[in-house]
Amino acid sequence: MIGWYFDIVVGFLIRTVVRFVKIRSSKTWPVEKGTISSATCPTAVYGGPVAELGYTYIHKGEYYSGVHRKAFMLRGSAEDYVSRIVMGTQIAVRVKPTQPETSVVAVDE
């Protein structure tokens, strides 16, 4: 029982640190308007529950898509987060200038 809980806590912390690093490293990237196209709560192989938001964006006239993953400690919290997402909602997306297929959601919804 403790091993399972430890796995969730460690996974949550790792995902949170990775998210922080991505946000920090993308601060100078241009911001585009993205549109949420999907919201799911898939079963995570490791590290606890995660919510996934699919989104699309246009950068210099080209269409791109990305996935934003948000870690949770409880599956119910992830499912609640996903249930509040409205498809078609616009979000701020930071786009890597040299690789526009690489993007980061600027602020969590």
C-alpha positions as CSV (number, residue, x, y, z in Angstrom):
1,M,0.0,0.0,0.0
2,I,2.8,2.5,0.9
3,G,4.7,1.6,-2.3
4,W,1.6,2.6,-4.4
5,Y,1.2,5.9,-2.6
6,F,4.9,6.6,-2.9
7,D,4.7,6.0,-6.6
8,I,1.9,8.5,-7.0
9,V,3.7,11.2,-4.9
10,V,7.0,10.8,-6.7
11,G,5.3,10.8,-10.1
12,F,3.3,13.9,-9.2
13,L,6.5,15.7,-8.1
14,I,8.4,14.7,-11.2
15,R,5.6,15.9,-13.5
16,T,5.4,19.1,-11.6
17,V,9.1,19.8,-11.9
18,V,9.1,19.0,-15.6
19,R,6.2,21.3,-16.1
20,F,8.0,24.1,-14.2
21,V,11.1,23.6,-16.3
22,K,9.1,23.7,-19.6
23,I,7.3,26.9,-18.6
24,R,10.5,28.6,-17.5
25,S,12.5,27.6,-20.6
26,S,9.7,28.9,-22.9
27,K,9.2,32.4,-21.4
28,T,10.8,34.1,-24.4
29,W,8.8,32.1,-27.0
30,P,6.0,33.9,-28.8
31,V,2.4,33.4,-27.6
32,E,-0.3,32.1,-30.0
33,K,-4.0,31.5,-29.4
34,G,-4.7,27.8,-29.0
35,T,-8.0,26.0,-29.0
36,I,-8.8,23.1,-26.8
37,S,-9.9,20.1,-28.9
38,S,-10.0,17.3,-26.4
39,A,-9.9,16.6,-22.7
40,T,-9.3,13.1,-21.3
41,C,-8.2,11.4,-18.1
42,P,-6.3,8.3,-19.3
43,T,-5.1,5.7,-17.0
44,A,-1.5,6.5,-16.2
45,V,1.1,3.7,-16.4
46,Y,3.0,5.1,-13.6
47,G,3.1,8.2,-11.3
48,G,-0.6,8.7,-10.6
49,P,-3.5,10.3,-12.4
50,V,-3.0,12.8,-15.2
51,A,-5.4,15.0,-17.2
52,E,-4.6,15.5,-20.9
53,L,-5.8,18.5,-22.9
54,G,-5.4,18.3,-26.7
55,Y,-5.1,21.6,-28.4
56,T,-4.5,23.1,-31.9
57,Y,-2.9,26.4,-32.8
58,I,-1.8,28.3,-35.9
59,H,1.8,29.6,-36.2
60,K,2.8,31.6,-39.3
61,G,-0.2,30.3,-41.2
62,E,0.5,26.6,-40.4
63,Y,-1.7,24.4,-38.2
64,Y,-0.1,22.5,-35.3
65,S,-1.4,20.5,-32.3
66,G,-0.1,19.6,-28.9
67,V,-1.0,17.9,-25.7
68,H,-0.9,19.5,-22.2
69,R,-0.6,17.1,-19.3
70,K,-1.5,18.0,-15.8
71,A,-0.6,15.8,-12.8
72,F,-3.0,15.1,-9.9
73,M,-2.8,13.2,-6.7
74,L,-6.3,11.7,-7.0
75,R,-8.0,10.3,-10.0
76,G,-11.3,12.0,-8.9
77,S,-9.5,15.4,-9.0
78,A,-8.2,14.8,-12.5
79,E,-11.7,13.7,-13.7
80,D,-13.3,16.8,-12.1
81,Y,-10.7,19.0,-13.9
82,V,-11.4,17.4,-17.3
83,S,-15.2,17.6,-16.7
84,R,-15.0,21.4,-16.4
85,I,-13.1,21.9,-19.7
86,V,-15.2,23.4,-22.5
87,M,-14.2,22.2,-26.0
88,G,-13.3,25.2,-28.2
89,T,-12.0,27.3,-25.3
90,Q,-9.0,29.5,-26.3
91,I,-5.8,29.1,-24.4
92,A,-2.4,30.8,-24.5
93,V,0.2,28.6,-26.1
94,R,4.0,29.4,-26.2
95,V,5.5,28.2,-29.5
96,K,9.2,27.5,-29.9
97,P,10.3,29.8,-32.8
98,T,12.8,27.3,-34.4
99,Q,10.5,24.3,-34.0
100,P,6.9,25.5,-34.2
101,E,5.7,21.9,-33.6
102,T,7.0,22.3,-30.0
103,S,4.6,24.2,-27.8
104,V,3.7,24.7,-24.1
105,V,0.4,25.8,-22.6
106,A,1.4,29.1,-21.1
107,V,-1.1,29.0,-18.2
108,D,-3.1,26.1,-16.8
109,E,-6.8,26.3,-17.5
